[in-house]
Amino acid sequence: TAVIGFTMPSQLFMWGGMLVGLGVVIFASMKPHLSPTLAPIYAAVEGLFVGSISAIYASMFSGIIFQAVSLTIAVLFLMLFFYKTGIIKVTQKLRSGIIMATGAIMVVYLLSFALSFFGISIPYLHEGGLMGIGISLLIIGVAAMNLLLDFDNFEKGEKYGAPKYMEWFSAMGLLITLVWLYVEILRLVALVSSSD
């Protein structure tokens, strides 16, 4: 579906993929036992979103997709290395901090989205320059830290013998984090490219 979204980008794929994906995630959170069905649906609609948004950025900046994909994969493996070696341990305090930071970012995103209907934008959030790049790096840092929670969910699920459907639920959680991380890195590379 990402290839379809990339080769035939449209606002319908982008917004539809994002909103349907959000709906699927909310539904899966309430009914995790349906994850074996919902996770592939989420992956399919999110592919349309990722493909479409990638096509938009690719039309503005040459080589940006390769850079964003490479950086996303690099961050994934770096965080996996930090997790598996125990360099960063997922304690309850760290988990709470990451969840609070993620929640704060989501509130700012929702506020920004709501204010955009009135022609108001939150300063620096979608702008270039050092401040905009700094905010983007901070958001990428929080997204990367969410990978640690995803890895920990897999490990705890195995350790405590979680039901089989939780594999799908946890995999969907990892995919959500990777999509968020990729989109943020894409935006950062675009900000850096436009400020050159």
ZADO-1210 file (C-alpha; in nm, 4 decimals, padded with zeros to 6 digits):
<atoms>
<atom x="00.0000" y="00.0000" z="00.0000" code="THR" pos="1"/>
<atom x="00.2958" y="00.2347" z="00.0578" code="ALA" pos="2"/>
<atom x="00.3987" y="00.1811" z="-00.3068" code="VAL" pos="3"/>
<atom x="00.0415" y="00.2600" z="-00.4189" code="ILE" pos="4"/>
<atom x="00.0387" y="00.5731" z="-00.2018" code="GLY" pos="5"/>
<atom x="00.3776" y="00.6790" z="-00.3396" code="PHE" pos="6"/>
<atom x="00.3031" y="00.6167" z="-00.7087" code="THR" pos="7"/>
<atom x="-00.0522" y="00.7579" z="-00.6906" code="MET" pos="8"/>
<atom x="-00.0338" y="01.0157" z="-00.4101" code="PRO" pos="9"/>
<atom x="-00.3588" y="01.1800" z="-00.3118" code="SER" pos="10"/>
<atom x="-00.5062" y="01.3788" z="-00.0271" code="GLN" pos="11"/>
<atom x="-00.7591" y="01.0975" z="00.0175" code="LEU" pos="12"/>
<atom x="-00.4849" y="00.8401" z="00.0747" code="PHE" pos="13"/>
<atom x="-00.2917" y="01.0710" z="00.3049" code="MET" pos="14"/>
<atom x="-00.5778" y="01.1964" z="00.5245" code="TRP" pos="15"/>
<atom x="-00.7854" y="00.8803" z="00.4893" code="GLY" pos="16"/>
<atom x="-00.4895" y="00.6609" z="00.5827" code="GLY" pos="17"/>
<atom x="-00.4068" y="00.8788" z="00.8811" code="MET" pos="18"/>
<atom x="-00.7634" y="00.9077" z="01.0153" code="LEU" pos="19"/>
<atom x="-00.8663" y="00.5460" z="00.9499" code="VAL" pos="20"/>
<atom x="-00.5336" y="00.4350" z="01.1031" code="GLY" pos="21"/>
<atom x="-00.6068" y="00.6432" z="01.4123" code="LEU" pos="22"/>
<atom x="-00.9551" y="00.4916" z="01.4352" code="GLY" pos="23"/>
<atom x="-00.8140" y="00.1386" z="01.4055" code="VAL" pos="24"/>
<atom x="-00.5592" y="00.2090" z="01.6812" code="VAL" pos="25"/>
<atom x="-00.8253" y="00.3460" z="01.9165" code="ILE" pos="26"/>
<atom x="-01.0516" y="00.0471" z="01.8450" code="PHE" pos="27"/>
<atom x="-00.7614" y="-00.1976" z="01.8959" code="ALA" pos="28"/>
<atom x="-00.6790" y="-00.0305" z="02.2288" code="SER" pos="29"/>
<atom x="-01.0320" y="-00.1045" z="02.3477" code="MET" pos="30"/>
<atom x="-01.0460" y="-00.4544" z="02.1930" code="LYS" pos="31"/>
<atom x="-00.6875" y="-00.5893" z="02.1838" code="PRO" pos="32"/>
<atom x="-00.8111" y="-00.9453" z="02.1196" code="HIS" pos="33"/>
<atom x="-00.9082" y="-00.8277" z="01.7666" code="LEU" pos="34"/>
<atom x="-00.5467" y="-00.7249" z="01.6930" code="SER" pos="35"/>
<atom x="-00.4740" y="-01.0207" z="01.4581" code="PRO" pos="36"/>
<atom x="-00.7302" y="-00.8614" z="01.2220" code="THR" pos="37"/>
<atom x="-00.6817" y="-00.4936" z="01.3095" code="LEU" pos="38"/>
<atom x="-00.2989" y="-00.4832" z="01.2898" code="ALA" pos="39"/>
<atom x="-00.2855" y="-00.5777" z="00.9167" code="PRO" pos="40"/>
<atom x="-00.5665" y="-00.3272" z="00.8460" code="ILE" pos="41"/>
<atom x="-00.3666" y="-00.0590" z="01.0284" code="TYR" pos="42"/>
<atom x="-00.0528" y="-00.1498" z="00.8304" code="ALA" pos="43"/>
<atom x="-00.2447" y="-00.1289" z="00.5009" code="ALA" pos="44"/>
<atom x="-00.4054" y="00.2121" z="00.5613" code="VAL" pos="45"/>
<atom x="-00.0900" y="00.3538" z="00.7175" code="GLU" pos="46"/>
<atom x="00.1010" y="00.2429" z="00.4066" code="GLY" pos="47"/>
<atom x="-00.1255" y="00.4684" z="00.1982" code="LEU" pos="48"/>
<atom x="-00.0532" y="00.7576" z="00.4362" code="PHE" pos="49"/>
<atom x="00.3242" y="00.6997" z="00.4419" code="VAL" pos="50"/>
<atom x="00.3424" y="00.6525" z="00.0640" code="GLY" pos="51"/>
<atom x="00.1451" y="00.9698" z="-00.0068" code="SER" pos="52"/>
<atom x="00.3329" y="01.1914" z="00.2372" code="ILE" pos="53"/>
<atom x="00.6639" y="01.0517" z="00.1097" code="SER" pos="54"/>
<atom x="00.5647" y="01.1390" z="-00.2478" code="ALA" pos="55"/>
<atom x="00.4835" y="01.4973" z="-00.1443" code="ILE" pos="56"/>
<atom x="00.8232" y="01.5420" z="00.0225" code="TYR" pos="57"/>
<atom x="01.0038" y="01.3655" z="-00.2650" code="ALA" pos="58"/>
<atom x="00.8549" y="01.6138" z="-00.5109" code="SER" pos="59"/>
<atom x="01.0057" y="01.9019" z="-00.3124" code="MET" pos="60"/>
<atom x="01.3435" y="01.7572" z="-00.2065" code="PHE" pos="61"/>
<atom x="01.5630" y="01.5221" z="-00.4066" code="SER" pos="62"/>
<atom x="01.6861" y="01.2095" z="-00.2261" code="GLY" pos="63"/>
<atom x="01.4908" y="01.2857" z="00.0923" code="ILE" pos="64"/>
<atom x="01.3132" y="00.9481" z="00.1089" code="ILE" pos="65"/>
<atom x="01.6357" y="00.7461" z="00.1082" code="PHE" pos="66"/>
<atom x="01.7785" y="00.9691" z="00.3818" code="GLN" pos="67"/>
<atom x="01.4643" y="00.9463" z="00.5987" code="ALA" pos="68"/>
<atom x="01.4294" y="00.5676" z="00.5590" code="VAL" pos="69"/>
<atom x="01.8021" y="00.5138" z="00.6316" code="SER" pos="70"/>
<atom x="01.7906" y="00.7339" z="00.9417" code="LEU" pos="71"/>
<atom x="01.4724" y="00.5646" z="01.0675" code="THR" pos="72"/>
<atom x="01.6293" y="00.2185" z="01.0324" code="ILE" pos="73"/>
<atom x="01.9497" y="00.3434" z="01.1967" code="ALA" pos="74"/>
<atom x="01.7557" y="00.4831" z="01.4953" code="VAL" pos="75"/>
<atom x="01.5578" y="00.1567" z="01.5243" code="LEU" pos="76"/>
<atom x="01.8726" y="-00.0558" z="01.5437" code="PHE" pos="77"/>
<atom x="02.0526" y="00.1914" z="01.7706" code="LEU" pos="78"/>
<atom x="01.7649" y="00.1875" z="02.0202" code="MET" pos="79"/>
<atom x="01.7445" y="-00.1931" z="01.9961" code="LEU" pos="80"/>
<atom x="02.1180" y="-00.2071" z="02.0741" code="PHE" pos="81"/>
<atom x="02.0732" y="00.0271" z="02.3733" code="PHE" pos="82"/>
<atom x="01.7841" y="-00.1854" z="02.4976" code="TYR" pos="83"/>
<atom x="01.9403" y="-00.5305" z="02.4503" code="LYS" pos="84"/>
<atom x="02.2760" y="-00.4325" z="02.6023" code="THR" pos="85"/>
<atom x="02.1045" y="-00.2691" z="02.9009" code="GLY" pos="86"/>
<atom x="02.2660" y="00.0708" z="02.8349" code="ILE" pos="87"/>
<atom x="01.9146" y="00.2111" z="02.8750" code="ILE" pos="88"/>
<atom x="01.6927" y="00.0182" z="03.1151" code="LYS" pos="89"/>
<atom x="01.3166" y="00.0636" z="03.0959" code="VAL" pos="90"/>
<atom x="01.2261" y="00.1460" z="03.4549" code="THR" pos="91"/>
<atom x="00.8816" y="00.2559" z="03.5692" code="GLN" pos="92"/>
<atom x="01.0116" y="00.6113" z="03.6054" code="LYS" pos="93"/>
<atom x="01.1512" y="00.6146" z="03.2493" code="LEU" pos="94"/>
<atom x="00.8290" y="00.4621" z="03.1145" code="ARG" pos="95"/>
<atom x="00.6218" y="00.7318" z="03.2901" code="SER" pos="96"/>
<atom x="00.8482" y="01.0087" z="03.1579" code="GLY" pos="97"/>
<atom x="00.8280" y="00.8829" z="02.7990" code="ILE" pos="98"/>
<atom x="00.4496" y="00.8461" z="02.8179" code="ILE" pos="99"/>
<atom x="00.4119" y="01.1999" z="02.9605" code="MET" pos="100"/>
<atom x="00.6415" y="01.3499" z="02.6939" code="ALA" pos="101"/>
<atom x="00.4553" y="01.1616" z="02.4191" code="THR" pos="102"/>
<atom x="00.1206" y="01.2798" z="02.5571" code="GLY" pos="103"/>
<atom x="00.2416" y="01.6403" z="02.5671" code="ALA" pos="104"/>
<atom x="00.3562" y="01.6199" z="02.2041" code="ILE" pos="105"/>
<atom x="00.0210" y="01.4718" z="02.0993" code="MET" pos="106"/>
<atom x="-00.1646" y="01.7555" z="02.2763" code="VAL" pos="107"/>
<atom x="00.0503" y="02.0118" z="02.0902" code="VAL" pos="108"/>
<atom x="-00.0163" y="01.8307" z="01.7586" code="TYR" pos="109"/>
<atom x="-00.3928" y="01.8291" z="01.8220" code="LEU" pos="110"/>
<atom x="-00.3871" y="02.1943" z="01.9257" code="LEU" pos="111"/>
<atom x="-00.1873" y="02.2836" z="01.6147" code="SER" pos="112"/>
<atom x="-00.4339" y="02.0891" z="01.3974" code="PHE" pos="113"/>
<atom x="-00.7377" y="02.2590" z="01.5587" code="ALA" pos="114"/>
<atom x="-00.5840" y="02.6080" z="01.5373" code="LEU" pos="115"/>
<atom x="-00.4956" y="02.5567" z="01.1687" code="SER" pos="116"/>
<atom x="-00.8688" y="02.5769" z="01.0879" code="PHE" pos="117"/>
<atom x="-00.8609" y="02.9357" z="01.2160" code="PHE" pos="118"/>
<atom x="-00.5408" y="03.0252" z="01.0300" code="GLY" pos="119"/>
<atom x="-00.3332" y="03.0193" z="01.3504" code="ILE" pos="120"/>
<atom x="-00.0052" y="02.8305" z="01.3713" code="SER" pos="121"/>
<atom x="00.2037" y="02.7422" z="01.6760" code="ILE" pos="122"/>
<atom x="00.5385" y="02.9255" z="01.6451" code="PRO" pos="123"/>
<atom x="00.8431" y="02.7148" z="01.5454" code="TYR" pos="124"/>
<atom x="00.6503" y="02.3856" z="01.5335" code="LEU" pos="125"/>
<atom x="00.6541" y="02.3619" z="01.1542" code="HIS" pos="126"/>
<atom x="00.9218" y="02.6203" z="01.0795" code="GLU" pos="127"/>
<atom x="01.2866" y="02.5999" z="00.9791" code="GLY" pos="128"/>
<atom x="01.5733" y="02.7716" z="01.1550" code="GLY" pos="129"/>
<atom x="01.7565" y="02.6548" z="01.4646" code="LEU" pos="130"/>
<atom x="01.4494" y="02.6639" z="01.6894" code="MET" pos="131"/>
<atom x="01.2333" y="02.4626" z="01.4484" code="GLY" pos="132"/>
<atom x="01.5116" y="02.2079" z="01.3927" code="ILE" pos="133"/>
<atom x="01.5675" y="02.1855" z="01.7700" code="GLY" pos="134"/>
<atom x="01.1980" y="02.1153" z="01.8342" code="ILE" pos="135"/>
<atom x="01.2002" y="01.8544" z="01.5573" code="SER" pos="136"/>
<atom x="01.5061" y="01.6841" z="01.7128" code="LEU" pos="137"/>
<atom x="01.3344" y="01.6804" z="02.0532" code="LEU" pos="138"/>
<atom x="01.0239" y="01.5157" z="01.9047" code="ILE" pos="139"/>
<atom x="01.2414" y="01.2588" z="01.7236" code="ILE" pos="140"/>
<atom x="01.4159" y="01.1873" z="02.0552" code="GLY" pos="141"/>
<atom x="01.0831" y="01.1175" z="02.2256" code="VAL" pos="142"/>
<atom x="00.9675" y="00.9002" z="01.9321" code="ALA" pos="143"/>
<atom x="01.2953" y="00.7057" z="01.9527" code="ALA" pos="144"/>
<atom x="01.2497" y="00.6536" z="02.3273" code="MET" pos="145"/>
<atom x="00.9062" y="00.5048" z="02.2530" code="ASN" pos="146"/>
<atom x="01.0884" y="00.2246" z="02.0705" code="LEU" pos="147"/>
<atom x="01.2296" y="00.1200" z="02.4084" code="LEU" pos="148"/>
<atom x="00.8760" y="00.0836" z="02.5426" code="LEU" pos="149"/>
<atom x="00.7815" y="-00.1258" z="02.2378" code="ASP" pos="150"/>
<atom x="01.0793" y="-00.3584" z="02.2891" code="PHE" pos="151"/>
<atom x="00.9968" y="-00.3843" z="02.6589" code="ASP" pos="152"/>
<atom x="00.6338" y="-00.4723" z="02.5783" code="ASN" pos="153"/>
<atom x="00.7525" y="-00.7603" z="02.3590" code="PHE" pos="154"/>
<atom x="00.9860" y="-00.8884" z="02.6293" code="GLU" pos="155"/>
<atom x="00.7326" y="-00.8566" z="02.9120" code="LYS" pos="156"/>
<atom x="00.4639" y="-01.0232" z="02.6999" code="GLY" pos="157"/>
<atom x="00.6896" y="-01.3213" z="02.6417" code="GLU" pos="158"/>
<atom x="00.8070" y="-01.3331" z="03.0030" code="LYS" pos="159"/>
<atom x="00.4586" y="-01.3292" z="03.1530" code="TYR" pos="160"/>
<atom x="00.2963" y="-01.5509" z="02.8884" code="GLY" pos="161"/>
<atom x="00.0640" y="-01.2921" z="02.7347" code="ALA" pos="162"/>
<atom x="-00.2102" y="-01.4257" z="02.5047" code="PRO" pos="163"/>
<atom x="-00.1144" y="-01.4875" z="02.1398" code="LYS" pos="164"/>
<atom x="-00.3110" y="-01.1853" z="02.0141" code="TYR" pos="165"/>
<atom x="-00.0807" y="-00.9575" z="02.2160" code="MET" pos="166"/>
<atom x="00.1958" y="-01.0335" z="01.9639" code="GLU" pos="167"/>
<atom x="-00.0153" y="-00.8567" z="01.7024" code="TRP" pos="168"/>
<atom x="-00.1049" y="-00.5765" z="01.9419" code="PHE" pos="169"/>
<atom x="00.2616" y="-00.5188" z="02.0325" code="SER" pos="170"/>
<atom x="00.3661" y="-00.5369" z="01.6667" code="ALA" pos="171"/>
<atom x="00.1081" y="-00.2706" z="01.5845" code="MET" pos="172"/>
<atom x="00.2523" y="-00.0563" z="01.8645" code="GLY" pos="173"/>
<atom x="00.5989" y="-00.0888" z="01.7121" code="LEU" pos="174"/>
<atom x="00.4627" y="00.0026" z="01.3681" code="LEU" pos="175"/>
<atom x="00.2883" y="00.3112" z="01.5113" code="ILE" pos="176"/>
<atom x="00.6178" y="00.4266" z="01.6630" code="THR" pos="177"/>
<atom x="00.8126" y="00.3597" z="01.3415" code="LEU" pos="178"/>
<atom x="00.5626" y="00.5544" z="01.1287" code="VAL" pos="179"/>
<atom x="00.5757" y="00.8473" z="01.3720" code="TRP" pos="180"/>
<atom x="00.9552" y="00.8361" z="01.3796" code="LEU" pos="181"/>
<atom x="00.9800" y="00.8184" z="00.9986" code="TYR" pos="182"/>
<atom x="00.7435" y="01.1133" z="00.9445" code="VAL" pos="183"/>
<atom x="00.9315" y="01.3244" z="01.2010" code="GLU" pos="184"/>
<atom x="01.2690" y="01.2392" z="01.0448" code="ILE" pos="185"/>
<atom x="01.1256" y="01.3187" z="00.7004" code="LEU" pos="186"/>
<atom x="01.0163" y="01.6584" z="00.8325" code="ARG" pos="187"/>
<atom x="01.3558" y="01.7206" z="00.9946" code="LEU" pos="188"/>
<atom x="01.5479" y="01.6356" z="00.6749" code="VAL" pos="189"/>
<atom x="01.3137" y="01.8706" z="00.4848" code="ALA" pos="190"/>
<atom x="01.3742" y="02.1498" z="00.7402" code="LEU" pos="191"/>
<atom x="01.7514" y="02.1057" z="00.7185" code="VAL" pos="192"/>
<atom x="01.7394" y="02.0893" z="00.3366" code="SER" pos="193"/>
<atom x="01.5258" y="02.4035" z="00.3093" code="SER" pos="194"/>
<atom x="01.7537" y="02.6002" z="00.5431" code="SER" pos="195"/>
<atom x="02.0652" y="02.5211" z="00.3344" code="ASP" pos="196"/>
</atoms>
